[in-house]
């Protein structure tokens, strides 16, 4: 039997591959976010005009941006230093937490 990929199946496959699902655990992220809340607020609302709001941001964006700061491909001395010790799992969990806030 020959497998035929229809346009609908192709679209579904493309969407799954183009938008990876981050399986962050929001409860674990909340527990790990104490350091972040000093600047970004416990409720994800920045504590001043220079600190961005994280509440409600898309989880995939937060993961990508946070990893970029940690890895040095996005530059900010404070963020880079704060994130050095975080694992990918920590970042995914914290991102899930802030993403879950509205």
C-alpha positions as a Markdown table, in Angstrom:
| # | Residue | x | y | z |
|---|---|---|---|---|
| 1 | Unk | 0.0 | 0.0 | 0.0 |
| 2 | Unk | 1.3 | 3.4 | -1.0 |
| 3 | Unk | 1.1 | 6.2 | 1.5 |
| 4 | Unk | -0.4 | 9.4 | 0.1 |
| 5 | Unk | 0.2 | 12.7 | 1.8 |
| 6 | Unk | -2.8 | 14.8 | 1.1 |
| 7 | Unk | -2.7 | 18.6 | 1.4 |
| 8 | Unk | -4.6 | 18.4 | 4.7 |
| 9 | Unk | -2.0 | 15.9 | 6.2 |
| 10 | Unk | 0.8 | 18.0 | 4.9 |
| 11 | Unk | -0.6 | 21.1 | 6.6 |
| 12 | Unk | -1.0 | 19.3 | 9.9 |
| 13 | Unk | 2.6 | 18.0 | 9.7 |
| 14 | Unk | 3.9 | 21.4 | 8.8 |
| 15 | Unk | 2.1 | 23.1 | 11.7 |
| 16 | Unk | 3.4 | 20.5 | 14.2 |
| 17 | Unk | 7.0 | 20.8 | 13.0 |
| 18 | Unk | 6.9 | 24.6 | 12.7 |
| 19 | Unk | 5.4 | 25.2 | 16.1 |
| 20 | Unk | 7.2 | 22.9 | 18.6 |
| 21 | Unk | 5.3 | 22.3 | 21.8 |
| 22 | Unk | 7.1 | 23.1 | 25.0 |
| 23 | Unk | 6.0 | 20.9 | 27.7 |
| 24 | Unk | 6.8 | 23.2 | 30.6 |
| 25 | Unk | 5.4 | 22.6 | 34.0 |
| 26 | Unk | 3.8 | 25.9 | 35.2 |
| 27 | Unk | 3.7 | 24.8 | 38.9 |
| 28 | Unk | 7.4 | 23.9 | 38.9 |
| 29 | Unk | 8.1 | 27.2 | 37.0 |
| 30 | Unk | 6.3 | 29.2 | 39.7 |
| 31 | Unk | 8.5 | 27.6 | 42.4 |
| 32 | Unk | 11.6 | 28.4 | 40.3 |
| 33 | Unk | 10.6 | 32.0 | 39.4 |
| 34 | Unk | 11.5 | 33.7 | 42.7 |
| 35 | Unk | 14.6 | 35.3 | 41.3 |
| 36 | Unk | 12.8 | 36.4 | 38.2 |
| 37 | Unk | 10.0 | 38.1 | 40.2 |
| 38 | Unk | 12.5 | 40.7 | 41.6 |
| 39 | Unk | 12.4 | 42.5 | 38.2 |
| 40 | Unk | 9.5 | 40.9 | 36.4 |
| 41 | Unk | 7.0 | 40.7 | 39.3 |
| 42 | Unk | 5.4 | 37.7 | 41.0 |
| 43 | Unk | 2.4 | 38.3 | 38.8 |
| 44 | Unk | 4.6 | 38.7 | 35.6 |
| 45 | Unk | 4.2 | 42.5 | 35.5 |
| 46 | Unk | 7.5 | 44.3 | 35.3 |
| 47 | Unk | 8.4 | 46.2 | 38.5 |
| 48 | Unk | 9.4 | 49.3 | 36.5 |
| 49 | Unk | 9.4 | 50.6 | 32.9 |
| 50 | Unk | 12.7 | 49.0 | 32.0 |
| 51 | Unk | 11.6 | 45.4 | 33.0 |
| 52 | Unk | 9.2 | 43.9 | 30.5 |
| 53 | Unk | 5.9 | 42.2 | 31.4 |
| 54 | Unk | 6.1 | 38.4 | 31.0 |
| 55 | Unk | 2.6 | 37.6 | 32.0 |
| 56 | Unk | 0.6 | 36.2 | 29.0 |
| 57 | Unk | 3.6 | 36.1 | 26.6 |
| 58 | Unk | 3.6 | 33.0 | 24.3 |
| 59 | Unk | 5.5 | 30.2 | 26.0 |
| 60 | Unk | 7.6 | 29.4 | 22.9 |
| 61 | Unk | 8.7 | 33.0 | 22.7 |
| 62 | Unk | 9.7 | 33.1 | 26.3 |
| 63 | Unk | 11.7 | 29.8 | 25.9 |
| 64 | Unk | 13.5 | 31.1 | 22.9 |
| 65 | Unk | 14.3 | 34.5 | 24.3 |
| 66 | Unk | 15.4 | 33.2 | 27.7 |
| 67 | Unk | 17.7 | 30.5 | 26.2 |
| 68 | Unk | 19.2 | 33.2 | 23.9 |
| 69 | Unk | 20.0 | 35.4 | 26.9 |
| 70 | Unk | 21.5 | 32.4 | 28.8 |
| 71 | Unk | 23.6 | 31.2 | 25.8 |
| 72 | Unk | 24.8 | 34.7 | 24.9 |
| 73 | Unk | 23.2 | 35.0 | 21.5 |
| 74 | Unk | 21.0 | 37.8 | 22.9 |
| 75 | Unk | 22.9 | 40.2 | 25.0 |
| 76 | Unk | 22.0 | 41.7 | 28.3 |
| 77 | Unk | 24.5 | 41.6 | 31.2 |
| 78 | Unk | 21.9 | 41.2 | 33.9 |
| 79 | Unk | 19.8 | 38.6 | 32.2 |
| 80 | Unk | 22.9 | 36.6 | 31.1 |
| 81 | Unk | 24.2 | 36.4 | 34.6 |
| 82 | Unk | 20.9 | 35.5 | 36.1 |
| 83 | Unk | 20.2 | 32.7 | 33.7 |
| 84 | Unk | 23.6 | 31.0 | 33.6 |
| 85 | Unk | 22.6 | 28.3 | 36.1 |
| 86 | Unk | 19.2 | 27.5 | 34.6 |
| 87 | Unk | 18.7 | 24.2 | 32.6 |
| 88 | Unk | 16.5 | 23.9 | 29.5 |
| 89 | Unk | 13.9 | 22.3 | 31.8 |
| 90 | Unk | 14.0 | 25.2 | 34.2 |
| 91 | Unk | 13.5 | 27.7 | 31.4 |
| 92 | Unk | 10.6 | 25.7 | 29.9 |
| 93 | Unk | 8.9 | 25.5 | 33.3 |
| 94 | Unk | 9.4 | 29.2 | 34.1 |
| 95 | Unk | 8.2 | 30.1 | 30.6 |
| 96 | Unk | 5.1 | 27.9 | 31.1 |
| 97 | Unk | 4.4 | 29.7 | 34.4 |
| 98 | Unk | 4.6 | 33.2 | 33.0 |
| 99 | Unk | 2.7 | 32.3 | 29.9 |
| 100 | Unk | -0.1 | 31.0 | 32.1 |
| 101 | Unk | -0.6 | 34.3 | 33.8 |
| 102 | Unk | -3.0 | 36.9 | 32.3 |
